Amino acid sequence: MPSVAPVLETTFTDLKLLRRGKVRDVYEVDDQRLLIVATDRISAFDSVSPTPIERKGEVLTALSRFWFAKLGHIVPHHLITTELDEMPDVVRAHADELRGRSMLVKRTEVFPVECVVRGYLSGSGWKDYQRTGQVCGHQLPAGLRDSEKLAESIFTRQQRPKPSNT
């Protein structure tokens, strides 16, 4: 596969940018639909790295497409399509930049929950541990150090604030 320039950020003057997250840019297509674009930005431990990973957004979109297809019969979701040929003209006009990294979705209510499988005590988990000795309600042994490997991975979930402008 040929090398391509990483996509750090998108700017489409004919689409309204609603929000720029740590990794994804979200545009309004119309009253009913949004365009979610996965960039090549890296987010880890609540921060964005200045060094992108080429084609990361394509991988994220492929993973999302897979899981929405796999679980669609169990729970409804917002995905309409990841195929550019099935998207509106205003989106297809940016096909070169969007191919493989975009999802047309139904506008819906955000379910503000973050789920993480943690094998190491880092980032917000480390901050919680320093304050309480726990990470999202999981009691951990005393004396652990920043970024230490946990004896056993833990599944954490916590409510997050809803993104603004969505």
N, C-alpha and C positions, 0 to 999 in steps of 0.2 A: 504494500500500500504506500503510495507516495506521501512524502511529508507535506504538511499544510501548516500555515501560520495559525497559531493558537488564537482562539476568540476570547478576549478578556472581557469585552463589553459590547453590547449591540446598541445601535442608534438608528431608528427608523423614523424619519420625520413625518411619514404619513400614517403612523400608528401612535397612539397615546401610551407613553410609558407610565404604568401604574406603580411599579416598584422595582427596585433592584435589590435582590437578596444577596446573600454571601456567594451564591453560585448561579442562581437563575434570574433572568430578566423577565418581567411579566408585562405584556401589552394588552390593551383593550382592542378587540377586533370589532365588536358591536355590543349592544346591550346584553346579549345572551352568551357571548363567547370571549374567551381570552386566548392569547398566545403565550405559551411558556417556552422560553429559550434557555437551554442548559449551556452555559459557557464552559470554558476550560479553567476557570478560576479554582483554586484549591482552598477549601475551608477546613480547618482543624482546630479543635480546642477553642472555639468561639472567636476565631480570627481568620482573616483572609491572607494567604501568602502572596507575595508579589510574583512568584514564579508559577506560571500555568503548566498544565499537562496537556500536550497536544492530543486532541480528539476526546478528551475526558467528557465533554458535553454529549458527544455521540454515544459513548458508553452508558452514561447516566440515562439518556433517553431510551436506549435499547433495553436497559434493565427495567425501566418503568413500563415500557410497552409489554415486556414479557410478563411482569407480575399483574398488570391490569388484565391481560388476556387470561392468565392462569386463574385468577381469583374472581373474575367478573361474574361468574355464576353463583358466587357466594355472597358478594356484597356489591351494591351499585357503586359506580365511580364516575368521575367527571371527564374522562378521556373520550374525545370524539374521534381523533385520528392523529397519527404521526406521519401520514403520507402527504407530502406537499401537493400532489396532484388532486387531492380531495379538499384542499384548503381554499379559502377565498382568494380572488385575484390580488388583493392588497398584500396578502402574505406571500403568494407565489412570486410577486415582483422581487422578493428578496431571497429567491431559491438558493442561490450560490452560498449565501451565508447561513441559511437555515437548514439546509438538507442534512438530515440525520440527527439534528439537535433540537427539534421543535415539536411541540404538542399543541394541537388545537383542543381546547377543553371547554366544557360548560362552566359558566360562572356559577359559583356555589359558595356556600358558607365554609369558611376555613375551620377545620377541626384542629385547634391549637395544642397538639400534643407532640412531644418529641420523644422518640424511643431510641435507646442506644444500648448495644451490647458492649459492655466495658470489660476489657481484659487488663487494662492498666489504669492506674489512679492518676489522671491528668485533667487539665482544663477545669471546667466547672465542677467536675467530680472531686478534684483535689481541693477546690475552694470549699465545697460542702463538707468534706471530710475534716478539714482544718477547723471549721466552725463547730461541727456537731459530732464528728466521729462516724458519720454515716454518709452514704451517697444515695439520695432519693429513697430514704427509708431503709436501706440495707445497712445494718450495723457491720462495721469492719473492725478488724483487730487494731489495737492501739499501736502506735509507733511506726506506721507505714510512712514511706517517703514519697515525695513528688515523683510521678511517672513510674512508680514501682509496679511490677507485674503482680496482679492479684492471684491468689492461690487458685481461685476458680472464677471464671467470667460471671458477671452479673448482668441481668436485664433491667434497665432503668427506664422509667417513663416519668415525664413531668409536664404539667400544663405550661404552655408558653403564651405570651401576649399575642393577640391576633395581629397580623401584619396590617399596617395602615394602608389606606388607598386601594383596597381590593374589593 
